[in-house]
């Protein structure tokens, strides 16, 4: 049976290598659009942080940097387990794929759980932008702007995490059905690229929101 008709290669591709290169190109093209989207948010945040440094520093003081640091460590560990899942896929180790994908999902769930606790704390202290926002400061309007960026940026990041966890869950099911081998592991590799990108975004968000300028 030819490679193109082995069941591992879609009909529009001639070889498995061509299929893999196309998948890589597609994923990197998608990630570039993601960089542009987050880049626009980072640029806007940087502009207003420069314009209202005292207010943004005051807003940052209300964030729990220990929770942020913990979540940073969690995501770094999840990048490791994701890399190990890809390595297991490359060597055709089905149990390794499932184990490390499940660990990555667990760590992603821990990250989201911590974010829920942080959001609940902001709700309790009336720090969610809107009619109920309340802070005792002469910079109240600018601090509210800081929290607009905080929730927009961390919320968008959390949404990407949820999407990533869903994808990994699907990959666990496919791996359980023995859909991956040393000849075909593109989906695991592409999911790894996506997961690492989401982790890198947080590496930038953590210092920007939690550390810079706080007293």
GIPENOR-V335475 format. One record per pair of residues at least 6 apart in sequence whose ideal C-beta (glycine too) atoms are under 6 Angstrom apart, sorted by the first residue. I is the first residue (numbers start at 0). J is the second residue. If there is no record, write none. Layout:
I/J ; I/J
This chain:
2/8 ; 2/14 ; 2/15 ; 3/13 ; 7/182 ; 7/183 ; 8/15 ; 8/18 ; 12/18 ; 19/185 ; 22/185 ; 22/189 ; 26/189 ; 26/192 ; 30/196 ; 37/200 ; 40/152 ; 44/148 ; 48/55 ; 51/141 ; 54/138 ; 54/141 ; 54/142 ; 55/145 ; 56/212 ; 56/213 ; 57/136 ; 57/138 ; 57/142 ; 58/142 ; 58/145 ; 59/212 ; 59/213 ; 60/213 ; 60/214 ; 62/209 ; 64/209 ; 66/113 ; 66/117 ; 67/205 ; 67/209 ; 70/110 ; 70/113 ; 71/205 ; 73/106 ; 73/109 ; 73/110 ; 74/110 ; 74/198 ; 74/201 ; 76/106 ; 77/103 ; 77/106 ; 77/107 ; 78/195 ; 78/198 ; 80/99 ; 80/102 ; 80/103 ; 81/103 ; 81/191 ; 81/194 ; 83/99 ; 84/96 ; 84/99 ; 84/100 ; 85/187 ; 85/188 ; 85/191 ; 87/95 ; 87/96 ; 87/99 ; 88/96 ; 88/179 ; 88/184 ; 88/187 ; 91/180 ; 91/181 ; 93/174 ; 96/174 ; 97/171 ; 97/174 ; 100/167 ; 100/170 ; 100/171 ; 103/167 ; 104/164 ; 104/167 ; 107/160 ; 107/164 ; 111/160 ; 114/157 ; 121/127 ; 125/131 ; 125/133 ; 126/146 ; 128/143 ; 128/146 ; 128/147 ; 132/143 ; 134/142 ; 136/142 ; 149/208 ; 152/204 ; 156/200 ; 159/197 ; 163/194 ; 163/197 ; 166/190 ; 170/186 ; 170/187 ; 170/190
